[in-house]
Amino acid sequence: MKKTIFILFIITLQVLFANTSTKTILFLGDSLTEGLGVSKSEAYPSLVQELAKTNLNKNIKAINGGVSGSTTSDALSRLKWYLKRKPDIVFIALGANDGLRGLNLTQSQQNLEEIISHAKKANAKVLLAGMLIPPNYGPTYSKEFANMYLKLKEKYMLKFMPFLLKDVAGVQGLNQADGIHPNAKGHEIMAKEVFKFLKEEL
């Protein structure tokens, strides 16, 4: 009887610990992650934090590492500062500005590889989100851009979300007047998709 009570006590502690432990997620990105044009509380990283609490009863701490205009090079330069906060997960959502500026994708891929390596060395789980660029950049560059993410996924065996703006890009009612940055409703959809993508890691 005493042994049974003891086992039940241990199981209860494990459940309580699982529900109260807090994981830290670094969302490393650009204006799409920062939430340009909406408040920080309306940007998808904050909404993912709320979804984890309401749907899984999980406490997570979302670090919004998005900076408007950020390229992969810019993100690499500030990564070490973020890693001081010891994130459990690093969600990489970068490359859009590299593509829109027509930057050398070999260098962009190298920057992303360094980001992945630094995050892994810091014992963080790395998750990768891809982006797409408009077709007016030409079929060759557009294909190379899309393949960049696939190469990283395969080389580092990463869990991969093919398109950060799934069901949001190009939808008038979900984007701001510039047609590029999601509005609050767009961020809600992004958050739901990102949450579905990473919830198994929480």
N, C-alpha and C positions, 0 to 999 in steps of 0.2 A: 504493500500500500504506500509506504513512505517513498519507495523507489518510483512508483507511478507519479506521485505528487511532484517529486523532484524533476522528473522528465517533463511534465507539463509546465513546470516553472521555467525550465530552460527554454522550451519552445516559445513560451509567452515572451520571454526576454528577447529572443531572436526576432520575433514579429515586431515587437515594439522598437527594437533597434533599427530594423529595416525601414520602418515607417518614419522614423525621426532623423535618420542620417541624411545629411545634406550633400548632394553632389554639386560641384561647380562646373558650369559649362561656359567656355569662352567661345563666343560667336565672333569670329575674325572675318571682317568683311569691309565693304565700302558703304556708299550712301544707301544702298538697298537694305543693309543690315542696320545702319545707324538710324534709319527712319527719317530721311530727309523729307520735310514737309508735314510730318506728323510728330506728335509728342513721343518722348522715349517710352512712355507707358503704352502707347499704341503700336510701337514697332514690334515686329515678330519675336525678337528674343524675350521681351517681357511677357508677351502673350503665351509663349511656350512654357515659361515658368508658371503661369497661372493654370494652363492646361494640365501640367504635371500634378499640380495640387488638387484640382477639381476632379480629374479623371483617374488618377492613380494614388491619390493621397501621398504623393511624394514631394518632399521639399527639395527644390533645386535652387541654386543661385546662378542666375544668368548674368554674365558679364558681356555688355554690349561693346564689342571691340570694333564696331563699324566706324569708319571715318570717310566722309564725303570726298570723292575724288581719288580715293586710295587705289594705288596699283599694287601688284604683288610685291614690288620692291619696297614700297612704303610700309606695307604690312610686315614684311620681314624685319625692317629696321626697328619696329616697335614691339615685336613679338616678345623679346626677352623681358620687357617690362611687365607684360601681361602674365608671363610664366611665373613671375615672382608670387603671383596669387594662387599658384598651384592648382590649376584647373584639372578636373578629372577627365573632361572631354574637351577637345578642341574641334569646333565645327568650322570648317574652312569654306567661305563663300566669297571667293576672290576671282579676279580675271576679267571682269566686265570692262573695267577702265583700260586695261591693257589692250583688249580687243578693239574697243571703240577708238583708241588712239593709234591703232595699227602698229603696236609695238612688236619687237622681235619676239616671237613665241618661244624660241629656244631659251631665251633669257627668262621669259615668264615662267616656263616650266622649271627651270633651274631654281628660280626664287621659291616656287611652290615646293619643290623637293627639299629645299633647306628649311622651310617652315615645317614641313612634315617631320623631318629628321629632328629638329629642335624639340618639337612637341613630344615625339616618341621618347627622346632622351629624358624628357621631364616626366616620363611615365603617364602621359595623357593618352587617352583613346582618341584617335584621329578619325574624323568623319569628313567626307568631301562632298560639296555641292557643286554641280556644274552650271555653266551658263551657255547661252547661245548668242550669236551676234547677227545683226541684220544681213540679208543676202547681198546688199549693195557693196560689201567689202570683197566680193568676188568669191567664186566657189572654192578656189584653192585655199585661200586664207581662212574662210569659214570652216572648211573641213579640217584644216590643221588645228584650228582653235578647238573644235569639238573633240578631236582626237587627243589633244593635250590632256584632257581630264581622264580619258579612257586609259592612256598610258600610265598615268599616276595611279589610277585605281588598280591596274594589273600589277605594276611594279611593287607597290607597297601593300597590296591586298587589302584595300580600304573599302569600307562600306560606302556606297556611292549613291547620291541623289542626283539623277541626270540633269534636272533643270529646276533651279531655285524658284523661278517664277511660273511654275506649272499652274495653268488655269487662271493666271493673272495677266501675263504679258499680252498686250494688244487688246485687252478687254476695257472698253471705254469707261464703264462705270466703276472699275476697280483701280484706275490710275488717275494721277493728277493731270493737270492741263498739259504738262510737257510730254505726256504719253509714255514716259519712261519709269517714273517713280510711283510705286503703289500708294494709294490713299489708305485711310484707316481700314476700310473694308477689304482692300487688297491684302493688307498685312494680316488680317484675320484669317484669310484663306492660306497665306504663306505659313502662318503659325500652325494651322491644322495639318498641313502637309509635312512640315518639318517635325512636328510632334509625332506624327505617325511613323516618320522615318527613324527617329532616334529613341522612341519610348522603350524599346527593348534594352537599351543601354542604361536606363535609369534604375 
